[in-house]
Amino acid sequence: MTTAIDLETTELLAALRAQVRGTLSGEAAVELLAAHESWLRRQDFRRLVDYTDVTGGPPLAFVRWADVAAADLTGSSTEKRVLAIAGSLAAGASIDLRDALPGLGEHTTGLVLRAVAHSTGHGDLVDIVVRYGKRFDPDTESGWTVQDPEAF
């Protein structure tokens, strides 16, 4: 039986996207995790993701957010805050924004702002360009594209 641990990161991301497609806050959470480029690669996080191959449909992956919140996953303070914000968007996990937001770098702040805007349904109205070349593009399947840093 295939598990989330067995998948390439691109396969896991596709399955997560298939699971949340059509739910703005779920999409925002998945895209935040994908753009931050940390958690989806980690085995300890993947152990908290259920994966299923659906007959006649795309594979689906579901983050067990309650288990994520209860787990003592190691990571930088920024990584932990990104995970908490994603959990709040996806599953309503309670976080204190006064603790979660201060100290985020410019890049991560842009990712979080884009996720919040997407979750409101107004992501297409907001153009947040993040330094160092990443910006959200709602017209692409992957959601996040790399821009030429010289263009800034």
C-alpha positions in Angstrom: 0.0 0.0 0.0 1.4 3.4 -1.0 1.7 6.0 1.7 2.5 9.7 1.7 6.0 8.8 2.7 6.5 6.8 -0.5 5.5 9.7 -2.9 7.6 12.2 -4.7 6.9 15.7 -3.4 5.2 16.6 -6.7 2.9 13.6 -6.4 2.0 14.4 -2.8 1.3 18.0 -3.7 -1.0 16.9 -6.5 -2.9 14.6 -4.2 -3.2 17.4 -1.5 -4.5 19.8 -4.1 -7.0 17.3 -5.4 -8.3 16.8 -1.9 -8.8 20.5 -1.2 -9.9 21.7 -4.7 -12.8 24.0 -4.4 -12.3 25.0 -0.7 -10.6 28.3 -0.6 -9.1 27.9 2.9 -7.9 24.4 2.2 -6.3 25.5 -1.1 -4.6 28.4 0.7 -3.2 26.1 3.3 -1.8 23.6 0.8 -0.3 26.4 -1.4 1.3 28.0 1.7 2.9 24.7 2.6 4.0 24.1 -1.0 5.5 27.6 -1.4 7.3 27.5 1.9 9.1 24.4 0.6 9.8 22.7 3.9 7.0 20.6 5.3 6.0 18.6 2.2 9.5 17.2 1.9 9.7 16.0 5.6 9.1 12.4 6.6 7.9 13.4 10.1 5.2 15.6 8.5 4.3 13.0 5.8 3.5 10.5 8.6 0.6 12.7 9.5 -0.8 12.7 5.9 -3.3 10.0 4.7 -3.0 9.1 1.1 -5.5 7.1 -1.0 -5.6 6.0 -4.6 -9.2 6.6 -5.8 -10.6 4.4 -8.5 -11.6 6.5 -11.4 -10.2 9.7 -9.9 -7.1 11.4 -8.9 -5.2 10.2 -5.8 -6.1 12.2 -2.7 -4.0 13.2 0.4 -5.4 14.5 3.6 -3.4 16.2 6.4 -4.5 15.0 9.8 -4.4 18.5 11.2 -5.4 17.5 14.8 -2.4 15.1 14.8 -0.1 17.8 13.4 -1.1 20.1 16.2 -0.5 17.4 18.8 2.8 16.3 17.3 6.1 17.8 18.5 7.5 18.4 15.1 10.9 20.0 15.1 11.7 23.0 12.9 12.7 26.6 12.9 10.3 29.1 14.5 9.3 30.3 11.1 8.6 26.7 9.9 6.5 26.0 13.0 4.5 29.2 12.5 3.9 28.5 8.8 2.6 25.1 9.7 0.4 26.6 12.4 -1.0 29.2 10.0 -1.7 26.5 7.4 -3.4 24.4 10.1 -5.6 27.3 11.0 -6.6 28.0 7.4 -7.3 24.3 6.6 -8.9 23.1 9.8 -9.6 26.0 12.0 -6.8 25.3 14.4 -6.6 28.2 16.9 -3.5 30.3 16.7 -2.5 33.6 18.2 -1.6 35.9 15.4 0.2 38.2 17.8 2.7 35.3 18.3 2.6 33.8 14.8 3.2 36.9 12.6 5.9 39.0 14.2 9.4 38.2 13.1 8.4 36.5 9.8 10.8 37.4 7.0 9.7 39.4 4.0 9.4 36.3 1.8 7.3 34.3 4.4 5.2 37.3 5.2 4.3 37.6 1.5 3.4 33.9 1.4 1.1 34.2 4.4 -0.5 37.3 3.0 -1.2 35.6 -0.3 -2.7 32.6 1.5 -5.0 34.8 3.6 -6.1 36.7 0.5 -6.8 33.4 -1.3 -8.8 32.1 1.6 -11.1 35.1 1.4 -11.9 34.5 -2.2 -10.2 37.7 -3.2 -6.8 36.3 -4.1 -7.2 37.4 -7.7 -7.6 41.0 -6.6 -4.4 41.1 -4.7 -1.0 41.2 -6.3 1.6 40.6 -3.6 5.0 40.3 -5.0 7.5 38.8 -2.6 11.2 39.7 -2.9 13.6 37.0 -3.9 11.4 36.0 -6.8 8.3 34.2 -5.7 4.8 35.4 -6.2 1.4 33.7 -6.3 -0.2 33.3 -9.7 -3.8 32.0 -9.4 -3.9 31.3 -13.1 -1.5 28.5 -12.9 -2.2 25.0 -11.6 0.7 25.1 -9.2 -0.4 28.5 -7.8 3.1 29.7 -7.1 5.5 30.8 -9.8 9.1 32.1 -9.9 9.6 35.5 -11.2 12.9 37.1 -12.3 14.3 38.9 -9.2 15.8 41.5 -11.5 12.2 42.5 -12.4 11.7 44.0 -9.0 
